[in-house]
Amino acid sequence: MELKTVFSGVQPSGALTLGNYLGAIRNFVDLQHKAKCYFCVVDQHALTIPQDPARLRERTLDLARLFIACGLDPDISTIFVQSHVPAHSQLSWLLECMTYVGELRRMTQFKEKSRTQEVVTTGLFTYPVLMAADILLYDATHVPVGDDQKQHLELCRNIANRFNNRFGETFVVPEPYIPPRQAGGRIMSLTDPTKKMAKSDENPDSYILLTDPPDVIRAKIRKATTDAGREVIYDEKTKPGVSNLMVILSLCSGLRLDEISGRYDGYAQFKKDVAEAVIAKLEPIQRRHRELSEPGAIEHALAIGATRAEAVASRKLATVQDKMGLVLRESL
């Protein structure tokens, strides 16, 4: 399938990490010049677990700031907040009426998350259907997904095919988008390089936030796990810690891994160079983030994005409602 339209939704669960940027967002920046792109802050998905209202509002706005600060251009891409486009929740209900309980019970992520919650909400159970609505509203041909979301995208495809078979061709059936593989597509934890870098880690030294100040970045890199010996060579199996830092240095500096390998005698200067490369890479992002924190700056960009998204989503919703036999208000 030709890469025409891309949809990606990110929950406002806190600041993005260096891993989020190097592993995904920087690819989105390139992707926006190759396809029609929708980047959505999925604040309604965040409600599947209890949220502090004030914190959720600020995290929602801050994630949008980071999207743009990282290079997503609101004049090229449609950047918006999920709850600003009512069609998402409206379509979700219609699709829930075509989704089987057995399908949702098989969702691995629901099983895992429900074990850690004192109270399991219906929203957590039906969350994959809202995700399907997010995607199908915009005729997305491709969706960037991690391993934890592949099952949800497959459910989305099943729902789209089921609707099309019953009511006629309505939805584009999306494909997963996997960017070209290169060393460093996955940034690992600084404290445990066998795990992916994630802000959900209880140890804040395991990740670098895009908003971390230089001294914090230097301290985290200085404490980062390395391996036995003094050689700085790329070997994911025997030297996962060093290899992870090499990848970070490569992606932040533009140096190839073979240019870094063998350049250092020990880890001290190597870690210093990694830290300074990260600081230099994040400096323009942090500067732009501060600009977007001025009163009204991000709100204006999101209002434009919501208007653009609503125009597309409302048409698709009306088509679905009509095919399912609902009386359209416009017809009265």
N, C-alpha and C positions, 0 to 999 in steps of 0.2 A: 504494500500500500504506500502510495506517495505521501511524503511528509507534508501535510497541508495545514492542519490545525492542531495545536498542542494545548492541553489543559494541565495545570499543576496546582494543587492546593496544599498549603502548609498551615499547620495548626499554630496558633500564637501561644506556645508553651514556654516562651522565654527567648532570650537572645540567641541568634544563630551562632554556630561554632565555626572555627576554621575548617573543620571537616565538612560542614554543610556547604561552605563557600567553594572550597577546592574540589569537592566531590560532586556538587550539583549546580549551585547557583552560577558559577562561572560558565558552565555549559549552557545554562539558560540564556545568559547574556549573548552567546554566539547564536543560539537557536532562534532568538527573536528576529534575526535578520534572514532566516531561512523559511519561517512558517508564521502563520497567524497564531499569536500566543495569548493565552489567558492565564494570568497568575493571580491566584485567589488566596486571601487570608481566610481560612475556614473556621471562623469563630464559633459557628454553631456546632461543629464537630467537637470543639473544646468542651461543650456543655455536657458531654457524655459522662464526665466526672465532675464533682463539686468544684466550683470556681469562686474566688473572691471577685465580686463585680468590678471594683475599681482596678484591681490588678489586671483582669481580663481586658478591660477597655484600653489600658495603657500598653499592654503587650500586643494587642491588635494593631494599634497605631505604630508601635515601635517596629513590629515585623514589616509593616509596609514601608517604613522609613529605610530599613535595611535592604529590602528588595531594590529600591531605587538607588540607594547609596552604593550597592554592589554593581550597578550598571544596567539594571532593567529600566528601560526608557518608557515612561508613560505615554509618550507621543507615538511609540511604535507598538508596544504591548498594551493589553488591557489589564490594568492592575486594580483590583477592587476587593471589597470585603463581602464575604458570602451573605451575611444577613442584610446587606443593602439591596439585594436582589431577591425579592420574595418568591420568585419562580423556583428557586432551589428547594425550599421546603414544600411548596405546592406540588412540584413534580415528584418529590420523594414519596408523598402519600399515594399518588397514583401508581407509582412503581411498586410500593409496598403491597398494593392490592394484586400484584402479579408476581410476587416473590413468595416462595414456599418457606415455611418455618424450618423444615429440614435443611434447606440450603443455609439458612442463617446459623443454625445449630452447629453446622460443620465448620464455621469460620474459626480458624485456629487462634486468631488474635482475640476474639471474644472469649474463648476458653481461658486464654492466658490472663487477660485483664480482669475477668470476672473473679478469678481466684484471689486477687489482691484487693478487691473492693468489699467493704462491709455491706453495702447495699448495691445491687446490680440493677441499673435502670433499663427501661425499654429502649431508651435512646442508644445505649451502648450495644444493645442487641441488633437494632435496625440501622446502626451507623453505616454499614456497607451500602445500604440502599440510598442513603443521602449522598454518599460518595458517587454512586452510579448516576444520580440525578445531576450532580455537579458536572460530570463529564459529558453526559448525553445532551444536555441543554445546548451545548456549543458545537455539536457535530465534530467533536475532537477525533482526529484520525489516530493520534498517538498520545500516550500518557506516560511521563517519566515515573517509574515505580521502583521502589526498593524491594528486597526479598520479602519484607513483612507485608507488602501491599499487593503482591502478585495474585493471591487468592481472591482479594476483593475485586481486582480488575477482571478476573475470570468470571466472577459473579455478574459484574456489569455487562460483560459480553453476552452472558446467558440471558439476562433480562432483556437486553436490546434485541437479540434474536427472537426471543419469545414474543415480544411486542410486535416486531416486524412480521412474524409468521401469522399472528392473529389479526392484525389490523392493517397490514400492508407496510411497505417500506417507509419508515419514519426516522429511525435512528441510524447514524453511522456506527458501525461496530468497531470500537477502538482497538488499536494494537499497543502493546507495551513499547516504550521508547527506551532503548539502552544505548547510551553514547558510546562512541568508539573506545574500545578498551585500551588503556595505557597504564603504565606503572603509576600508581598514585590516584587511581580513580576512587580508592577507598582510604581515607585517613584514619589511622588507628589511635587508640587511647595512648596518652603519654605515659601512663602508669602501668598499663597492661596492654602491650602491643598485639595481643592475640584477640582483642575486642575492638569493635568500631568506636571511634570517638563519638561520644554522645553527652549532651548536657544533662541527661537524666542520671548520669553516674553520680554516686554519692560523694565521690572525691573530686572537688573542684580543680585539683591539680592535673586531672586526667584530660581536660579539654581546655582549649583556648577560645574564648568568646570574641566575636568580631569587635566588641566594645571594650575589651580588656586594655588598660593603659600599658605603655611600654615596660615599666618596671615589673608589672605583674607577668607580662609575657616572658621577660628575661628570667624571672624566678621559676616559672613553670617549665621552661625549656631546660634550665640548669638542673632541675630535679628530675627531668624525664628519664625513664628507664632506658638503659643501654644494655650492652651484652658483655660477655667475657672477652678479654683481649683488648687491644688498642686499635685494631684495624677498622677503618671506615670503608666498608665495602657493602655492596648491595647483595643480600642473601636473606630472603624472607624466612627461611626455615631455621638457619643457625644464628642469624643476627636480626631478629624482627624489630627490636628497638631501634637499632642504628638504621636499618632499612627504612623504617617509618620516618625518622628524622631526615634522611636523605631525600625522600620523596617530598617532604614539606619544603626543604631547601630548594629542590629542583623546581617545584611548581611556583614558589615565591620569587625565585631569582632568575629563572629562565635557563639555568645551567642544566646540562644533561647529566643523567646519573653517572655515566662513564667519566664525565669531567670532574665529578665530585669524588668518585672512588679513588682511593690511594692518595688524595691530596693532603690528608691530615695525618699527623703522628699523634694519635690520642684523641680524646673526646672534648677537651676543654675549649680549644679554639673552634672546633667543629660546632659545638653547641652555641657558642657566641655568635657565629656566623648564621646559624639557623634562626636564632632569636632576632638578629638585626634584619634578616631578610623578611621575616614575618611582620615585624614592625613597619618596615618600609612598604610592604604590600598593603597593610591595613590602614596606613596613614590617610590616604585619600578617601577611603571608605568611611573612616571615622570623621573626617572633616565634613564630608557631604552629609553624614548622619546628623551632625550638629546643626548644619544649615536647615535640614528638614525638621528639626526639633523646634524651630521658630514658630510662634503661634500662627495657626492657619495653613502652614505650608503643606503638610501631608494631607490635611483634610481637603484642601482644594484638589489635589491630585486624585484622591480617592473618589471625590464627587464626580469628576470627569469619567473615571473608570467605571463607576457604577452605572452612569447614564449609558455608556457604550455597551456594557454587558447586558443591562436591562433590555435594550432594544433587540438584541439577539435572542435572549432567553424568553422574553414574553411571546415572541412569534412561535418559538418551538413549543412552549407550553400550550398556546392556543390550538396548535395543530394536534397535539396529544389529546387535549380535552375534547375537541371536536370528534376525533376518531373513536374515543371511548364513549361517546354519546351524551356528553354533558352539554347543556344549553349555554352557549357563549353569551356573555353580557352584551357584546357588540351586536348580536343578532336581534336583540329585543327592540 
